Amino acid sequence: MEYLLNNREVQVPAFEACAHKCEGVFETLNMITRMLLHKFINESARKTA
């Protein structure tokens, strides 16, 4: 999966998680939330500048 997602010019972050075993799920959700907030804050700052 990593090869399929990141075998191109634009790279995307990858996280290992297994919902069935409750491993890495919260960490993955937390990082996705942080990335989205960062993106929206940056876009908002560009629009006001």
N, CA, C and O of each residue as an XYZ file, in Angstrom:
196
protein
N       0.823     -1.175      0.000
C       0.000      0.000      0.000
C       0.875      1.249      0.000
O       0.597      2.206     -0.722
N       1.919      1.240      0.799
C       2.847      2.383      0.850
C       3.413      2.665     -0.542
O       3.490      3.823     -0.954
N       3.800      1.640     -1.252
C       4.366      1.806     -2.595
C       3.319      2.408     -3.542
O       3.638      3.288     -4.342
N       2.097      1.943     -3.452
C       1.041      2.457     -4.336
C       0.730      3.917     -4.045
O       0.504      4.696     -4.972
N       0.714      4.300     -2.773
C       0.379      5.680     -2.417
C       1.522      6.657     -2.679
O       1.286      7.794     -3.087
N       2.744      6.223     -2.450
C       3.866      7.157     -2.497
C       4.824      6.918     -3.657
O       5.977      7.344     -3.598
N       4.379      6.262     -4.681
C       5.206      6.050     -5.855
C       4.853      7.093     -6.920
O       4.591      6.758     -8.076
N       4.854      8.349     -6.511
C       4.544      9.459     -7.409
C       5.199     10.725     -6.889
O       5.851     10.716     -5.845
N       5.024     11.792     -7.610
C       5.685     13.048     -7.249
C       5.197     13.596     -5.910
O       5.995     14.046     -5.089
N       3.886     13.556     -5.697
C       3.307     14.056     -4.448
C       3.239     12.897     -3.457
O       2.574     11.892     -3.707
N       3.927     13.049     -2.339
C       3.957     12.016     -1.306
C       2.859     12.276     -0.273
O       2.526     13.430     -0.002
N       2.306     11.229      0.294
C       1.310     11.348      1.348
C       1.789     10.590      2.578
O       2.466      9.571      2.448
N       1.449     11.070      3.761
C       1.853     10.355      4.972
C       1.134      9.007      5.072
O       0.003      8.863      4.607
N       1.782      8.049      5.666
C       1.189      6.737      5.874
C       1.296      6.373      7.350
O       2.303      6.651      8.000
N       0.249      5.750      7.865
C       0.203      5.366      9.267
C      -0.243      3.926      9.369
O      -1.158      3.497      8.666
N       0.403      3.181     10.245
C      -0.021      1.806     10.481
C      -1.053      1.801     11.586
O      -0.839      2.383     12.649
N      -2.178      1.141     11.334
C      -3.227      1.025     12.337
C      -4.031     -0.239     12.074
O      -4.154     -0.700     10.940
N      -4.567     -0.778     13.144
C      -5.414     -1.962     13.040
C      -6.592     -1.767     13.990
O      -6.455     -1.917     15.204
N      -7.753     -1.430     13.421
C      -8.932     -1.179     14.248
C      -9.360     -2.434     14.993
O      -9.831     -2.357     16.128
N      -9.201     -3.570     14.369
C      -9.599     -4.835     14.994
C      -8.833     -5.081     16.292
O      -9.385     -5.618     17.252
N      -7.565     -4.689     16.317
C      -6.732     -4.869     17.504
C      -6.626     -3.592     18.331
O      -5.936     -3.575     19.350
N      -7.302     -2.521     17.906
C      -7.261     -1.217     18.584
C      -5.833     -0.674     18.672
O      -5.443     -0.105     19.691
N      -5.068     -0.848     17.616
C      -3.682     -0.379     17.598
C      -3.530      0.752     16.586
O      -3.839      0.586     15.406
N      -3.057      1.887     17.049
C      -2.733      2.993     16.166
C      -3.910      3.785     15.646
O      -3.720      4.727     14.878
N      -5.132      3.430     16.043
C      -6.316      4.107     15.518
C      -6.391      5.548     16.034
O      -6.581      6.474     15.246
N      -6.246      5.743     17.331
C      -6.307      7.091     17.889
C      -5.173      7.947     17.341
O      -5.392      9.112     17.009
N      -3.981      7.403     17.242
C      -2.839      8.149     16.735
C      -3.058      8.585     15.285
O      -2.704      9.700     14.903
N      -3.643      7.694     14.487
C      -3.932      8.021     13.094
C      -4.976      9.127     13.008
O      -4.796     10.092     12.264
N      -6.054      8.997     13.754
C      -7.101     10.016     13.764
C      -6.557     11.349     14.253
O      -6.891     12.398     13.701
N      -5.731     11.315     15.273
C      -5.128     12.519     15.816
C      -4.270     13.227     14.766
O      -4.352     14.448     14.628
N      -3.462     12.491     14.036
C      -2.599     13.095     13.026
C      -3.419     13.649     11.864
O      -3.113     14.728     11.356
N      -4.444     12.936     11.442
C      -5.307     13.436     10.368
C      -5.965     14.744     10.793
O      -6.030     15.695     10.014
N      -6.450     14.788     12.027
C      -7.078     16.005     12.543
C      -6.086     17.154     12.579
O      -6.423     18.268     12.180
N      -4.872     16.906     13.050
C      -3.845     17.952     13.092
C      -3.511     18.470     11.691
O      -3.362     19.674     11.482
N      -3.394     17.539     10.732
C      -3.067     17.935      9.364
C      -4.177     18.794      8.754
O      -3.900     19.786      8.081
N      -5.432     18.410      8.992
C      -6.550     19.194      8.464
C      -6.629     20.572      9.100
O      -6.855     21.565      8.408
N      -6.446     20.638     10.409
C      -6.460     21.940     11.085
C      -5.336     22.829     10.575
O      -5.542     24.020     10.343
N      -4.161     22.263     10.402
C      -3.021     23.014      9.882
C      -3.331     23.545      8.482
O      -3.031     24.697      8.170
N      -3.925     22.709      7.651
C      -4.275     23.119      6.290
C      -5.289     24.260      6.306
O      -5.115     25.247      5.591
N      -6.337     24.141      7.104
C      -7.366     25.178      7.155
C      -6.835     26.479      7.734
O      -7.208     27.557      7.271
N      -5.968     26.397      8.741
C      -5.372     27.607      9.316
C      -4.506     28.308      8.285
O      -4.556     29.532      8.161
N      -3.710     27.544      7.542
C      -2.859     28.146      6.499
C      -3.692     28.771      5.387
O      -3.363     29.859      4.913
N      -4.762     28.108      4.962
C      -5.609     28.664      3.914
C      -6.314     29.925      4.404
O      -6.469     30.884      3.648
N      -6.734     29.927      5.648
C      -7.394     31.101      6.219
C      -6.420     32.276      6.300
O      -6.791     33.416      6.021
N      -5.179     31.995      6.680
C      -4.174     33.058      6.792
C      -3.866     33.647      5.423
O      -3.650     34.853      5.305
N      -3.844     32.817      4.390
C      -3.579     33.308      3.025
C      -4.710     34.191      2.523
O      -4.461     35.176      1.828
N      -5.937     33.857      2.861
C      -7.082     34.633      2.398
C      -7.148     36.002      3.054
O      -7.586     36.969      2.431
N      -6.714     36.093      4.313
C      -6.767     37.372      5.019
C      -5.556     38.242      4.703
O      -5.586     39.450      4.941
N      -4.510     37.658      4.180
C      -3.288     38.432      3.876
C      -3.388     39.150      2.556
O      -2.451     39.841      2.156
